[in-house]
């Protein structure tokens, strides 16, 4: 009981500090000096860590070779990849990248370089950055998911909750504190000819402009572009108390000497009507202009080229051909591009998706073919999709699982060049320690251990506060951080502790995690003989702690820790045919053990449970296959996903079986990976042997 009383004291003390902080909140003007000084300090610390060799790495979840299913039976040899990265660092070839995780950490990794994939430091190598950070503090950030017979709404993951809380806990002050060090990292990444475009609206626009003046220099300001995103307003009632807001702003700065290509807009219909003359000589319509300031030599040359018209009074006029003009030079007011409509072909269903035409204009204006374009708030992936189409290299990043899934499918659907899907190797930023919203939960790892029924070790036994034990047993318990992905390295650490902590006489170890890396199921399989169990901490635990408190949750036993999801595939049938093998691969079941694993409202949990019982495979959003898995890098050479309706005309289901024709091998290891509608990943690995069968029948 002493341990639990200690935890309750932590909760009370944290809550008191939290209330005092809110009571003493300062105005934005008073906070600006601190925002700048703290942002500079954080950026300097990051750069100092990078120079000292303390680096954050990128894990490659998939090497994606876009090849979506077209009929349910895919035929044709899949690409042979003899080593993990012969399309990347091994041959010195560039690989575009989709990164899942906190963009501040992603930028640190890019500045440091990625030795595993041969990526050098990108400091001073990025030619164009466009970002569209969230700018509405009242946004719900929920994701609508359509399932057979029901629609449900997924709340943000715990990782996303921390990111959003960091962004908006103190309103605009928090937003500026979030954006400042990120803009500093972007400046480090920009090349000398680089430009940055920041897409914002009236909530924070003017404040961000001041911050960017400070970071990039007021003299490096290029444009404040007004984007009129709609021509009209619908649903306006008589209660409106302001003019309708139809514009966003896109603030543009340069690093030093930016590349810029003049963009032209088409002539208006009234201008076109002025070009009413035509000699029918193939040069098209023209209009007449007064001939001024030309030498007789030039005039004679124009007469020879039939560019002079002489009227009945003998007065000469210049023929100004429409074909001589590229259009009207584009201004900083853009009213010719509308926001993405629900019926638009490019619509991905992502709430804040920006139109491709908008990004096409920016990318064409401020980059050349082959240049590197980055978007660190990737969203629906419009920047990368357009950069690919225009022949630019790209990197995009987002902390949201829904966004990362939307982008991966969009790129495959577009049949982009092979790209890497990566994540941050280790979330070392323990943000909850400094997050005002969660100060009241005290020492979170100790709270989680207590709710599971474990007791903490004393400081004399171990300084690692993430470990505890079940009284009266030889069970070791490890509680991971909500700001960290539970990875294969986490499992290895737990297994090593089981063998060494306090003599190592432990029978089993339980790992409690919030967010899980793509390779977690493979790690569990690898250490299955070590008696390690991995459980999911309820994603709404932090909210429950805030509402009910630790003691109430202990008393009513309402906190349930669930097992991870898993995928079941039927035995793979391998058939030798000529010089190749045919693999028949079919999914059998997907098991999501509890709706409590998912951040949902109670009514949606009931709807999800029904789908889990009746149609569990419909929960799979995306699945892919590596027919020759090397045990290190998953090379996705076949994919299907729910919106791929070209093969079955069913947007709510994938196809669940396929046939791949691959180069012959006597024995191969096949890896099947599935991602469900909530972003949870599972994989199945099977070693198969080729058999020779007469297929003539």
HUKAJO-V597937 format. One record per backbone hydrogen bond with DSSP energy under -1.0 kcal/mol. NH is the residue of the N-H (numbers start at 1). CO is the residue of the C=O. E is the energy in kcal/mol with one decimal. If there is no record, write none. Layout:
nh=NH co=CO e=E
nh=NH co=CO e=E
This chain:
nh=5 co=1 e=-2.4
nh=6 co=2 e=-2.0
nh=7 co=3 e=-1.8
nh=8 co=4 e=-2.2
nh=9 co=5 e=-2.0
nh=10 co=6 e=-1.9
nh=11 co=7 e=-2.0
nh=12 co=8 e=-2.3
nh=13 co=9 e=-2.8
nh=14 co=10 e=-2.5
nh=15 co=11 e=-2.1
nh=16 co=12 e=-2.1
nh=17 co=13 e=-2.1
nh=18 co=14 e=-2.0
nh=19 co=15 e=-2.1
nh=20 co=16 e=-2.2
nh=21 co=17 e=-2.3
nh=22 co=18 e=-1.8
nh=23 co=19 e=-1.9
nh=24 co=20 e=-1.3
nh=25 co=22 e=-1.2
nh=31 co=27 e=-1.7
nh=32 co=28 e=-1.5
nh=35 co=31 e=-2.6
nh=36 co=32 e=-2.5
nh=37 co=33 e=-2.6
nh=38 co=34 e=-3.0
nh=39 co=35 e=-2.2
nh=40 co=36 e=-2.7
nh=41 co=37 e=-2.3
nh=42 co=38 e=-2.7
nh=43 co=39 e=-2.4
nh=44 co=40 e=-2.7
nh=45 co=41 e=-2.4
nh=46 co=42 e=-2.1
nh=47 co=43 e=-2.4
nh=48 co=44 e=-2.3
nh=49 co=45 e=-2.4
nh=50 co=46 e=-2.2
nh=51 co=47 e=-2.1
nh=52 co=48 e=-1.4
nh=53 co=50 e=-1.1
nh=54 co=49 e=-1.7
nh=55 co=53 e=-1.1
nh=59 co=423 e=-3.1
nh=61 co=421 e=-2.2
nh=62 co=421 e=-1.9
nh=63 co=634 e=-2.7
nh=64 co=419 e=-2.8
nh=65 co=636 e=-2.7
nh=69 co=639 e=-2.6
nh=88 co=85 e=-1.7
nh=90 co=85 e=-1.7
nh=91 co=88 e=-1.2
nh=93 co=88 e=-2.0
nh=97 co=394 e=-1.5
nh=98 co=420 e=-3.0
nh=99 co=396 e=-2.8
nh=100 co=422 e=-3.2
nh=101 co=398 e=-2.3
nh=106 co=102 e=-2.3
nh=107 co=103 e=-2.6
nh=108 co=104 e=-1.4
nh=109 co=105 e=-2.2
nh=110 co=106 e=-2.2
nh=111 co=107 e=-2.4
nh=112 co=108 e=-2.0
nh=113 co=109 e=-1.9
nh=114 co=119 e=-2.7
nh=119 co=114 e=-2.4
nh=122 co=110 e=-2.5
nh=124 co=188 e=-1.4
nh=125 co=122 e=-2.3
nh=126 co=189 e=-2.7
nh=127 co=372 e=-1.7
nh=128 co=372 e=-1.6
nh=129 co=195 e=-2.2
nh=130 co=374 e=-2.2
nh=131 co=197 e=-2.4
nh=139 co=136 e=-1.7
nh=143 co=154 e=-2.4
nh=145 co=152 e=-3.3
nh=147 co=150 e=-3.0
nh=150 co=147 e=-2.2
nh=152 co=145 e=-2.6
nh=154 co=143 e=-2.9
nh=155 co=599 e=-3.2
nh=161 co=157 e=-2.9
nh=162 co=158 e=-2.0
nh=163 co=159 e=-1.7
nh=164 co=160 e=-3.0
nh=165 co=161 e=-2.6
nh=166 co=162 e=-2.7
nh=167 co=163 e=-1.6
nh=168 co=164 e=-2.0
nh=169 co=165 e=-2.1
nh=171 co=168 e=-1.9
nh=173 co=170 e=-1.2
nh=175 co=171 e=-1.9
nh=176 co=172 e=-2.6
nh=177 co=173 e=-2.1
nh=178 co=174 e=-2.3
nh=179 co=175 e=-2.5
nh=180 co=176 e=-2.1
nh=183 co=179 e=-2.7
nh=184 co=180 e=-2.0
nh=185 co=181 e=-2.0
nh=186 co=182 e=-2.2
nh=187 co=183 e=-2.1
nh=188 co=184 e=-1.6
nh=189 co=185 e=-1.6
nh=190 co=186 e=-1.8
nh=191 co=126 e=-3.2
nh=194 co=191 e=-1.8
nh=195 co=127 e=-1.3
nh=196 co=253 e=-2.5
nh=197 co=129 e=-3.0
nh=198 co=251 e=-2.7
nh=199 co=131 e=-2.9
nh=200 co=249 e=-3.2
nh=205 co=201 e=-2.1
nh=208 co=204 e=-2.4
nh=209 co=205 e=-1.9
nh=210 co=206 e=-1.6
nh=211 co=207 e=-2.2
nh=212 co=208 e=-2.8
nh=213 co=209 e=-2.1
nh=214 co=210 e=-1.7
nh=215 co=211 e=-2.0
nh=216 co=212 e=-2.8
nh=217 co=213 e=-1.2
nh=220 co=217 e=-1.8
nh=221 co=218 e=-1.3
nh=222 co=252 e=-3.0
nh=223 co=252 e=-1.2
nh=225 co=250 e=-2.7
nh=226 co=332 e=-3.1
nh=227 co=248 e=-2.7
nh=228 co=334 e=-2.7
nh=229 co=227 e=-1.1
nh=229 co=246 e=-1.9
nh=240 co=237 e=-1.3
nh=248 co=227 e=-2.1
nh=249 co=200 e=-3.0
nh=250 co=225 e=-2.5
nh=251 co=198 e=-2.6
nh=252 co=223 e=-3.0
nh=253 co=196 e=-2.2
nh=254 co=220 e=-2.2
nh=255 co=194 e=-2.2
nh=256 co=192 e=-1.2
nh=257 co=192 e=-1.8
nh=259 co=193 e=-1.8
nh=261 co=365 e=-2.9
nh=265 co=328 e=-3.3
nh=272 co=268 e=-2.3
nh=273 co=269 e=-1.6
nh=274 co=271 e=-1.3
nh=275 co=272 e=-1.3
nh=276 co=274 e=-1.6
nh=277 co=286 e=-2.0
nh=286 co=277 e=-2.3
nh=287 co=320 e=-2.1
nh=289 co=318 e=-2.3
nh=299 co=295 e=-2.5
nh=300 co=296 e=-2.6
nh=301 co=297 e=-1.9
nh=302 co=298 e=-2.2
nh=303 co=299 e=-2.4
nh=304 co=300 e=-2.3
nh=305 co=301 e=-1.3
nh=306 co=303 e=-1.8
nh=307 co=302 e=-3.1
nh=309 co=317 e=-2.7
nh=311 co=315 e=-2.7
nh=314 co=311 e=-2.1
nh=317 co=309 e=-2.8
nh=318 co=289 e=-2.8
nh=319 co=307 e=-2.7
nh=320 co=287 e=-3.2
nh=322 co=285 e=-2.3
nh=324 co=321 e=-1.2
nh=325 co=322 e=-1.6
nh=328 co=265 e=-3.1
nh=330 co=263 e=-3.4
nh=334 co=226 e=-3.3
nh=339 co=229 e=-2.7
nh=344 co=341 e=-1.6
nh=347 co=344 e=-1.2
nh=353 co=350 e=-1.7
nh=359 co=355 e=-1.3
nh=360 co=356 e=-2.8
nh=361 co=357 e=-1.8
nh=362 co=358 e=-1.7
nh=363 co=359 e=-3.0
nh=364 co=360 e=-2.4
nh=365 co=361 e=-1.9
nh=366 co=362 e=-2.0
nh=370 co=391 e=-2.4
nh=371 co=368 e=-2.0
nh=373 co=393 e=-2.4
nh=374 co=128 e=-2.6
nh=375 co=395 e=-2.0
nh=378 co=397 e=-3.9
nh=381 co=378 e=-2.6
nh=385 co=381 e=-2.6
nh=386 co=382 e=-2.5
nh=387 co=383 e=-2.5
nh=388 co=384 e=-2.6
nh=389 co=385 e=-1.8
nh=390 co=386 e=-2.0
nh=391 co=388 e=-1.5
nh=392 co=387 e=-3.1
nh=393 co=371 e=-2.7
nh=395 co=373 e=-1.7
nh=396 co=97 e=-2.5
nh=397 co=375 e=-1.8
nh=398 co=99 e=-1.9
nh=404 co=400 e=-2.2
nh=405 co=401 e=-2.3
nh=406 co=402 e=-2.5
nh=407 co=403 e=-2.6
nh=408 co=404 e=-2.2
nh=409 co=405 e=-2.1
nh=410 co=406 e=-2.3
nh=411 co=407 e=-2.6
nh=412 co=408 e=-1.9
nh=413 co=409 e=-2.8
nh=414 co=410 e=-1.8
nh=415 co=412 e=-1.1
nh=416 co=411 e=-1.9
nh=419 co=64 e=-1.9
nh=420 co=96 e=-2.7
nh=421 co=62 e=-3.0
nh=422 co=98 e=-3.1
nh=423 co=59 e=-2.4
nh=424 co=100 e=-1.2
nh=425 co=57 e=-3.0
nh=428 co=426 e=-1.8
nh=430 co=428 e=-1.0
nh=431 co=429 e=-2.1
nh=433 co=430 e=-1.5
nh=434 co=431 e=-1.5
nh=438 co=435 e=-1.0
nh=439 co=436 e=-1.0
nh=441 co=438 e=-1.6
nh=442 co=439 e=-1.7
nh=444 co=442 e=-1.1
nh=447 co=443 e=-1.9
nh=448 co=444 e=-2.7
nh=449 co=445 e=-2.3
nh=450 co=446 e=-2.3
nh=451 co=447 e=-2.3
nh=452 co=448 e=-1.8
nh=454 co=449 e=-3.1
nh=455 co=469 e=-3.2
nh=462 co=458 e=-2.0
nh=465 co=463 e=-1.1
nh=467 co=464 e=-1.5
nh=468 co=477 e=-2.6
nh=469 co=455 e=-2.1
nh=470 co=475 e=-1.9
nh=473 co=470 e=-1.8
nh=476 co=508 e=-2.4
nh=477 co=468 e=-2.6
nh=478 co=510 e=-3.0
nh=479 co=466 e=-2.9
nh=480 co=512 e=-3.1
nh=484 co=481 e=-1.2
nh=486 co=515 e=-3.9
nh=491 co=487 e=-1.9
nh=492 co=488 e=-2.4
nh=493 co=489 e=-2.3
nh=494 co=490 e=-2.2
nh=495 co=491 e=-2.5
nh=496 co=492 e=-2.5
nh=497 co=493 e=-2.2
nh=498 co=494 e=-2.2
nh=499 co=495 e=-1.3
nh=500 co=496 e=-1.0
nh=501 co=497 e=-2.9
nh=503 co=500 e=-1.4
nh=504 co=501 e=-2.1
nh=506 co=504 e=-1.5
nh=507 co=474 e=-2.2
nh=508 co=474 e=-1.3
nh=509 co=531 e=-2.1
nh=510 co=476 e=-2.9
nh=511 co=533 e=-3.3
nh=512 co=478 e=-3.3
nh=513 co=535 e=-2.5
nh=517 co=486 e=-2.4
nh=520 co=517 e=-1.5
nh=523 co=519 e=-1.9
nh=524 co=520 e=-2.3
nh=525 co=521 e=-2.2
nh=526 co=522 e=-2.3
nh=527 co=523 e=-2.0
nh=528 co=525 e=-1.2
nh=530 co=527 e=-1.9
nh=533 co=509 e=-2.4
nh=535 co=511 e=-3.0
nh=536 co=562 e=-3.8
nh=537 co=513 e=-3.1
nh=541 co=538 e=-1.8
nh=544 co=540 e=-2.2
nh=545 co=541 e=-2.7
nh=546 co=542 e=-1.9
nh=547 co=543 e=-2.1
nh=548 co=544 e=-3.3
nh=553 co=549 e=-1.7
nh=554 co=550 e=-2.2
nh=555 co=551 e=-2.8
nh=556 co=552 e=-2.7
nh=562 co=536 e=-1.5
nh=566 co=591 e=-2.1
nh=568 co=589 e=-3.0
nh=570 co=586 e=-2.7
nh=573 co=584 e=-1.7
nh=575 co=582 e=-2.6
nh=576 co=691 e=-3.6
nh=577 co=580 e=-3.0
nh=580 co=577 e=-2.1
nh=581 co=662 e=-3.1
nh=582 co=575 e=-3.0
nh=583 co=660 e=-3.2
nh=584 co=573 e=-2.9
nh=585 co=658 e=-2.6
nh=587 co=656 e=-2.9
nh=588 co=568 e=-3.0
nh=589 co=568 e=-2.0
nh=591 co=566 e=-3.0
nh=597 co=594 e=-1.7
nh=598 co=595 e=-1.9
nh=600 co=598 e=-1.8
nh=605 co=601 e=-1.7
nh=606 co=602 e=-1.5
nh=607 co=603 e=-1.4
nh=608 co=604 e=-2.5
nh=609 co=605 e=-2.3
nh=610 co=606 e=-1.5
nh=611 co=607 e=-1.7
nh=612 co=608 e=-2.7
nh=613 co=609 e=-1.7
nh=614 co=610 e=-2.7
nh=615 co=611 e=-2.8
nh=618 co=615 e=-1.6
nh=619 co=616 e=-1.7
nh=620 co=617 e=-1.7
nh=621 co=675 e=-2.1
nh=622 co=675 e=-1.9
nh=623 co=640 e=-2.5
nh=624 co=673 e=-2.5
nh=625 co=638 e=-1.8
nh=626 co=671 e=-2.7
nh=629 co=669 e=-2.6
nh=636 co=63 e=-1.5
nh=637 co=625 e=-2.5
nh=639 co=67 e=-1.4
nh=640 co=623 e=-2.2
nh=642 co=621 e=-1.7
nh=644 co=641 e=-1.9
nh=645 co=643 e=-1.8
nh=649 co=645 e=-1.8
nh=658 co=585 e=-2.5
nh=660 co=583 e=-2.3
nh=662 co=581 e=-2.7
nh=664 co=579 e=-1.5
nh=668 co=688 e=-2.4
nh=670 co=686 e=-3.1
nh=671 co=626 e=-2.6
nh=672 co=684 e=-3.0
nh=673 co=624 e=-2.5
nh=674 co=682 e=-2.9
nh=675 co=622 e=-3.2
nh=676 co=680 e=-2.7
nh=677 co=619 e=-2.3
nh=679 co=676 e=-2.0
nh=682 co=674 e=-2.6
nh=684 co=672 e=-2.6
nh=686 co=670 e=-2.7
nh=688 co=668 e=-2.8
nh=690 co=666 e=-2.3
